[in-house]
Amino acid sequence: MPFWDILISDVSCVSMLKKSIASLSCEYVLNAPAIGQIAFKSHSDFEGMFMEGMPVTIQMGWSPTDLVDMIHGEVVTRPDGVASSELSYTLTIMDKKQVSLSKEAKNRVFKSVEKNLIVDEILSPYNIDFKIEIADTTPIPQINIPIQKNETDMEYLLKISHKWNCLCWIFDDTIYFVDADKAHEYGNIYRTKSIEDIYSDYDLNYRYDNGTNNIAKLSWKKKDTKGGGAGTPGATGTDEAGEIKKPTDFEVEAHGKMWRFSPATLKQVKNNPNLINKYINILKNSDYYETEASLKKYFVPITHNMSTEKSSSSVASHKSAGIELSINLNVGDPFLRPPRKGILQCGTTATENSYLPSFLFPEGRYKQYYNINKVKTQLNSGMIKTSLVASR
């Protein structure tokens, strides 16, 4: 039997609210804020109970003595709602640590050229534990030093995690900023263990003869690289031919500044692409042969308030093409959080027969590791339900 509770300022309100709660849900996505939602349906208005900034904890579990804190957060906005024969509205809650990192938009230029020190600088002012592991330790070129422009620390942290092939998430009282290739192994270690989830890898069993089957429904699709549809490249290298789309192309440093084509020059280049090399060579040799005044015939300097941080031309490993699974568990698991390593198992071990397509198991006949990147657990119609998205 499922159990739940809502704590307001650490005080249980289940007896007061149990007749008015339509559903509870908590969604955890890597490189995005964890969000909790409470859906009400009542003849009465609870607006006075849930003011912006009020601390709220959602709990779920299969035992009243073993409830799991699904999210410990704050009300971040007034509820959306509808009034007809009853009042129906939805309250949104965000994790407290994310709220503290999201209160103030900032403008700053980071002095460090080391990525881990930049993340450290962002997180150190807060009373938060954090773990940082970034595989790429190459110093950032001075001309590409990151600029945080009118962004909260949380927004900027998630932004650079995408750029640097890292994943960012919160578990318990710790923020993790970890290389994408290691993040799911971290999730196997730093997690809340349950009686059913005793191994480091999370079992995902479908018609499997050597374990508890916990998949009610499974669907799969080809996972495209970020930003592209089927057949579309995830990124275009600087040496690949292609249409010039914007004046930020071909930015070059000269005389201690970054320069780009002026609109007039860009128009010429579009009409005659052979001029590209001519103009680029002018910039490259400008320190010796050209003055700044002469450069302005063809180029415009990039002003100080423009970001010089360039996106990587590579596709992050957790965004690369592959197979993506959408799975509904037959029994909800309030303990499960991403990132985790999951192991999809199907079929008969003795004969190595599988009931699923073989391309889902490129490394074996009936077993394959997948990375769990998204989990949603909800209490609806008197049942705890968990769905997840995993990929390889």
C-alpha positions as semicolon CSV with decimal commas, in nm:
position;residue;x (nm);y (nm);z (nm)
1;M;0,000;0,000;0,000
2;P;0,141;0,341;-0,091
3;F;0,188;0,614;0,168
4;W;0,267;0,983;0,133
5;D;0,305;1,301;0,328
6;I;0,350;1,673;0,269
7;L;0,552;1,866;0,523
8;I;0,511;2,243;0,549
9;S;0,794;2,392;0,754
10;D;0,867;2,032;0,865
11;V;0,510;1,984;0,998
12;S;0,302;1,698;0,854
13;C;-0,016;1,808;0,677
14;V;-0,136;1,472;0,547
15;S;-0,447;1,461;0,766
16;M;-0,549;1,810;0,655
17;L;-0,482;1,764;0,283
18;K;-0,550;1,396;0,210
19;K;-0,899;1,456;0,071
20;S;-0,783;1,735;-0,157
21;I;-0,468;1,592;-0,318
22;A;-0,533;1,476;-0,675
23;S;-0,172;1,374;-0,746
24;L;0,191;1,422;-0,645
25;S;0,485;1,406;-0,881
26;C;0,861;1,459;-0,872
27;E;1,076;1,470;-1,185
28;Y;1,454;1,447;-1,193
29;V;1,641;1,530;-1,514
30;L;2,018;1,563;-1,549
31;N;2,137;1,917;-1,625
32;A;1,796;2,057;-1,531
33;P;1,627;2,156;-1,205
34;A;1,446;1,885;-1,006
35;I;1,078;1,977;-0,987
36;G;0,800;1,863;-0,757
37;Q;0,431;1,925;-0,824
38;I;0,122;1,897;-0,606
39;A;-0,215;1,888;-0,782
40;F;-0,515;1,989;-0,571
41;K;-0,884;1,942;-0,635
42;S;-1,108;2,090;-0,370
43;H;-1,405;2,313;-0,288
44;S;-1,174;2,513;-0,062
45;D;-0,880;2,739;-0,138
46;F;-0,539;2,647;0,004
47;E;-0,361;2,953;-0,133
48;G;-0,282;3,088;0,212
49;M;-0,100;2,768;0,305
50;F;0,146;2,777;0,015
51;M;0,306;3,117;-0,024
52;E;0,611;3,175;-0,243
53;G;0,929;3,081;-0,058
54;M;0,750;2,849;0,185
55;P;0,951;2,530;0,262
56;V;0,770;2,215;0,146
57;T;0,879;1,850;0,150
58;I;0,706;1,576;-0,050
59;Q;0,741;1,221;0,080
60;M;0,635;0,887;-0,070
61;G;0,692;0,524;0,018
62;W;0,551;0,176;0,061
63;S;0,569;0,188;0,440
64;P;0,458;0,463;0,680
65;T;0,783;0,415;0,873
66;D;1,006;0,434;0,564
67;L;0,890;0,738;0,371
68;V;1,139;0,881;0,120
69;D;1,204;1,254;0,086
70;M;1,122;1,301;-0,282
71;I;1,203;1,671;-0,281
72;H;1,290;1,912;-0,003
73;G;1,227;2,251;-0,153
74;E;1,043;2,579;-0,170
75;V;0,732;2,706;-0,345
76;V;0,870;2,901;-0,641
77;T;0,557;3,046;-0,802
78;R;0,188;3,095;-0,747
79;P;-0,020;2,791;-0,849
80;D;-0,180;2,752;-1,189
81;G;-0,546;2,665;-1,162
82;V;-0,899;2,631;-1,294
83;A;-1,230;2,703;-1,119
84;S;-1,548;2,519;-1,217
85;S;-1,755;2,304;-0,983
86;E;-1,429;2,261;-0,789
87;L;-1,098;2,441;-0,762
88;S;-0,818;2,262;-0,942
89;Y;-0,465;2,395;-0,923
90;T;-0,104;2,280;-0,938
91;L;0,173;2,394;-0,707
92;T;0,537;2,381;-0,823
93;I;0,827;2,318;-0,585
94;M;1,199;2,343;-0,655
95;D;1,486;2,190;-0,457
96;K;1,612;2,431;-0,187
97;K;1,973;2,420;-0,306
98;Q;1,865;2,505;-0,660
99;V;1,654;2,791;-0,529
100;S;1,949;2,940;-0,340
101;L;2,158;2,925;-0,660
102;S;1,878;3,083;-0,865
103;K;1,789;3,396;-0,667
104;E;2,015;3,653;-0,831
105;A;2,126;3,713;-1,190
106;K;2,494;3,804;-1,212
107;N;2,743;3,950;-1,456
108;R;3,107;3,848;-1,420
109;V;3,416;3,740;-1,608
110;F;3,602;3,447;-1,457
111;K;3,975;3,496;-1,410
112;S;4,071;3,130;-1,387
113;V;4,153;2,929;-1,700
114;E;4,086;2,597;-1,521
115;K;3,735;2,457;-1,547
116;N;3,724;2,298;-1,202
117;L;3,828;2,628;-1,041
118;I;3,551;2,812;-1,226
119;V;3,291;2,568;-1,090
120;D;3,452;2,599;-0,746
121;E;3,423;2,979;-0,764
122;I;3,051;2,952;-0,846
123;L;2,966;2,709;-0,564
124;S;3,203;2,814;-0,284
125;P;2,996;3,112;-0,156
126;Y;2,704;2,882;-0,077
127;N;2,670;2,658;0,225
128;I;2,656;2,352;-0,001
129;D;2,875;2,044;-0,033
130;F;2,992;1,973;-0,387
131;K;3,198;1,725;-0,585
132;I;3,373;1,823;-0,908
133;E;3,538;1,588;-1,157
134;I;3,605;1,718;-1,510
135;A;3,802;1,493;-1,744
136;D;3,918;1,770;-1,976
137;T;4,180;1,960;-1,776
138;T;4,306;2,161;-2,075
139;P;4,329;2,530;-1,973
140;I;4,076;2,756;-2,144
141;P;4,243;2,999;-2,389
142;Q;4,245;3,355;-2,257
143;I;4,035;3,477;-2,549
144;N;3,764;3,223;-2,458
145;I;3,743;3,286;-2,083
146;P;3,379;3,227;-1,978
147;I;3,150;3,523;-1,916
148;Q;2,839;3,495;-1,699
149;K;2,599;3,752;-1,841
150;N;2,272;3,826;-1,661
151;E;2,239;3,462;-1,552
152;T;2,185;3,306;-1,212
153;D;2,456;3,076;-1,082
154;M;2,227;2,776;-1,139
155;E;2,156;2,876;-1,498
156;Y;2,522;2,929;-1,570
157;L;2,626;2,606;-1,398
158;L;2,387;2,406;-1,616
159;K;2,500;2,598;-1,925
160;I;2,870;2,519;-1,881
161;S;2,795;2,158;-1,789
162;H;2,653;2,115;-2,141
163;K;2,952;2,289;-2,298
164;W;3,210;2,086;-2,106
165;N;3,054;1,741;-2,156
166;C;2,958;1,717;-1,789
167;L;2,644;1,636;-1,594
168;C;2,516;1,837;-1,300
169;W;2,271;1,709;-1,042
170;I;2,183;1,731;-0,673
171;F;2,157;1,436;-0,439
172;D;2,086;1,483;-0,068
173;D;2,291;1,784;0,037
174;T;2,554;1,765;-0,238
175;I;2,581;1,915;-0,586
176;Y;2,770;1,700;-0,836
177;F;2,947;1,840;-1,143
178;V;3,101;1,534;-1,306
179;D;3,227;1,431;-1,648
180;A;2,945;1,268;-1,846
181;D;3,140;0,944;-1,893
182;K;3,174;0,897;-1,514
183;A;2,852;1,049;-1,383
184;H;2,642;0,733;-1,391
185;E;2,907;0,544;-1,196
186;Y;2,888;0,822;-0,935
187;G;2,512;0,769;-0,922
188;N;2,565;0,400;-0,849
189;I;2,776;0,494;-0,544
190;Y;2,598;0,803;-0,409
191;R;2,239;0,688;-0,378
192;T;1,979;0,579;-0,126
193;K;1,969;0,201;-0,112
194;S;1,649;0,004;-0,072
195;I;1,579;-0,363;-0,004
196;E;1,491;-0,419;-0,372
197;D;1,786;-0,219;-0,506
198;I;2,088;-0,384;-0,346
199;Y;2,327;-0,395;-0,644
200;S;2,521;-0,099;-0,784
201;D;2,361;-0,135;-1,129
202;Y;1,985;-0,090;-1,141
203;D;1,805;-0,401;-1,269
204;L;1,566;-0,347;-1,560
205;N;1,413;-0,690;-1,623
206;Y;1,165;-0,778;-1,897
207;R;1,048;-1,142;-1,924
208;Y;1,373;-1,247;-1,760
209;D;1,408;-1,590;-1,599
210;N;1,683;-1,505;-1,350
211;G;1,545;-1,207;-1,158
212;T;1,238;-1,009;-1,058
213;N;1,064;-0,865;-1,363
214;N;0,997;-0,497;-1,300
215;I;0,920;-0,354;-1,647
216;A;0,552;-0,302;-1,724
217;K;0,610;-0,126;-2,056
218;L;0,917;-0,055;-2,267
219;S;0,951;0,150;-2,584
220;W;1,261;0,244;-2,781
221;K;1,370;0,484;-3,051
222;K;1,685;0,604;-3,220
223;K;1,840;0,880;-3,012
224;D;1,965;1,163;-3,232
225;T;2,252;1,389;-3,143
226;K;2,156;1,717;-2,980
227;G;2,019;1,968;-3,224
228;G;1,974;1,732;-3,517
229;G;1,714;1,509;-3,668
230;A;1,782;1,179;-3,840
231;G;2,076;1,219;-4,076
232;T;2,166;1,563;-3,943
233;P;2,521;1,608;-3,811
234;G;2,543;1,688;-3,441
235;A;2,813;1,949;-3,503
236;T;2,995;2,102;-3,797
237;G;3,370;2,131;-3,780
238;T;3,543;2,458;-3,869
239;D;3,700;2,294;-4,174
240;E;3,368;2,176;-4,320
241;A;3,213;2,371;-4,604
242;G;2,871;2,513;-4,539
243;E;2,651;2,819;-4,569
244;I;2,765;3,123;-4,373
245;K;2,469;3,192;-4,151
246;K;2,572;3,468;-3,911
247;P;2,846;3,726;-3,861
248;T;2,989;3,536;-3,565
249;D;3,156;3,295;-3,810
250;F;3,533;3,328;-3,857
251;E;3,610;3,528;-3,543
252;V;3,985;3,590;-3,525
253;E;4,213;3,758;-3,271
254;A;4,427;4,055;-3,380
255;H;4,586;4,343;-3,190
256;G;4,469;4,184;-2,863
257;K;4,102;4,190;-2,968
258;M;3,853;3,955;-3,127
259;W;3,725;4,062;-3,471
260;R;3,455;3,943;-3,706
261;F;3,340;4,031;-4,056
262;S;3,152;4,356;-4,091
263;P;2,804;4,325;-4,246
264;A;2,935;4,467;-4,575
265;T;3,226;4,221;-4,586
266;L;2,997;3,935;-4,492
267;K;2,775;4,021;-4,787
268;Q;3,077;4,009;-5,019
269;V;3,184;3,673;-4,877
270;K;2,839;3,527;-4,929
271;N;2,851;3,635;-5,294
272;N;3,210;3,519;-5,341
273;P;3,325;3,254;-5,088
274;N;3,676;3,264;-5,235
275;L;3,728;3,595;-5,051
276;I;3,720;3,416;-4,716
277;N;4,085;3,313;-4,717
278;K;4,194;3,657;-4,834
279;Y;4,024;3,834;-4,546
280;I;4,127;3,577;-4,287
281;N;4,488;3,613;-4,394
282;I;4,459;3,992;-4,355
283;L;4,351;3,940;-3,996
284;K;4,613;3,676;-3,920
285;N;4,894;3,900;-4,044
286;S;4,746;4,224;-3,917
287;D;4,985;4,260;-3,623
288;Y;5,265;4,308;-3,874
289;Y;5,108;4,470;-4,179
290;E;4,779;4,635;-4,079
291;T;4,667;4,897;-3,830
292;E;4,340;4,881;-3,639
293;A;4,205;5,163;-3,853
294;S;4,271;4,969;-4,174
295;L;4,113;4,654;-4,027
296;K;3,789;4,839;-3,972
297;K;3,745;4,856;-4,350
298;Y;3,656;4,487;-4,345
299;F;3,597;4,389;-3,981
300;V;3,432;4,506;-3,660
301;P;3,579;4,446;-3,315
302;I;3,377;4,230;-3,078
303;T;3,279;4,458;-2,795
304;H;3,352;4,382;-2,431
305;N;2,994;4,294;-2,343
306;M;2,979;4,006;-2,588
307;S;3,063;3,656;-2,474
308;T;3,384;3,515;-2,620
309;E;3,320;3,168;-2,487
310;K;3,279;2,932;-2,779
311;S;3,076;2,616;-2,777
312;S;3,261;2,294;-2,830
313;S;3,228;2,150;-3,180
314;S;3,198;1,801;-3,034
315;V;2,877;1,642;-2,913
316;A;2,867;1,554;-2,545
317;S;2,884;1,180;-2,488
318;H;2,548;1,172;-2,306
319;K;2,394;1,350;-2,609
320;S;2,546;1,128;-2,877
321;A;2,341;0,911;-3,112
322;G;2,227;0,570;-2,994
323;I;1,918;0,400;-2,853
324;E;1,684;0,564;-2,605
325;L;1,448;0,359;-2,389
326;S;1,130;0,481;-2,221
327;I;1,032;0,246;-1,939
328;N;0,737;0,223;-1,702
329;L;0,809;0,014;-1,394
330;N;0,536;-0,218;-1,277
331;V;0,598;-0,108;-0,916
332;G;0,694;0,250;-0,843
333;D;1,038;0,306;-0,689
334;P;1,055;0,628;-0,484
335;F;1,427;0,569;-0,414
336;L;1,539;0,585;-0,779
337;R;1,726;0,896;-0,899
338;P;1,941;0,970;-1,203
339;P;2,217;0,929;-1,292
340;R;2,237;0,551;-1,256
341;K;2,377;0,264;-1,455
342;G;2,093;0,035;-1,551
343;I;2,123;-0,317;-1,687
344;L;1,850;-0,429;-1,926
345;Q;1,796;-0,805;-1,902
346;C;1,555;-1,016;-2,102
347;G;1,499;-1,378;-2,197
348;T;1,631;-1,716;-2,095
349;T;1,986;-1,734;-1,963
350;A;2,031;-2,104;-2,036
351;T;1,965;-2,073;-2,409
352;E;2,052;-1,701;-2,436
353;N;1,720;-1,631;-2,607
354;S;1,575;-1,280;-2,592
355;Y;1,220;-1,153;-2,644
356;L;1,344;-0,809;-2,751
357;P;1,522;-0,698;-3,071
358;S;1,890;-0,791;-3,084
359;F;2,001;-0,432;-3,158
360;L;1,902;-0,342;-2,803
361;F;2,177;-0,580;-2,686
362;P;2,488;-0,510;-2,896
363;E;2,720;-0,636;-2,622
364;G;2,540;-0,964;-2,549
365;R;2,239;-1,181;-2,620
366;Y;2,021;-1,079;-2,328
367;K;2,210;-0,816;-2,121
368;Q;2,298;-0,455;-2,200
369;Y;2,402;-0,154;-1,990
370;Y;2,208;0,172;-2,028
371;N;2,248;0,511;-1,862
372;I;1,944;0,630;-1,666
373;N;1,912;1,005;-1,730
374;K;1,558;1,093;-1,629
375;V;1,319;0,963;-1,362
376;K;0,963;1,066;-1,280
377;T;0,780;0,924;-0,980
378;Q;0,420;1,015;-0,908
379;L;0,135;0,923;-0,678
380;N;-0,180;0,899;-0,884
381;S;-0,504;0,705;-0,846
382;G;-0,379;0,558;-0,521
383;M;-0,061;0,411;-0,673
384;I;0,305;0,508;-0,683
385;K;0,425;0,498;-1,044
386;T;0,777;0,543;-1,179
387;S;0,884;0,603;-1,537
388;L;1,238;0,654;-1,661
389;V;1,441;0,734;-1,970
390;A;1,767;0,548;-2,034
391;S;2,009;0,555;-2,325
392;R;2,335;0,420;-2,459
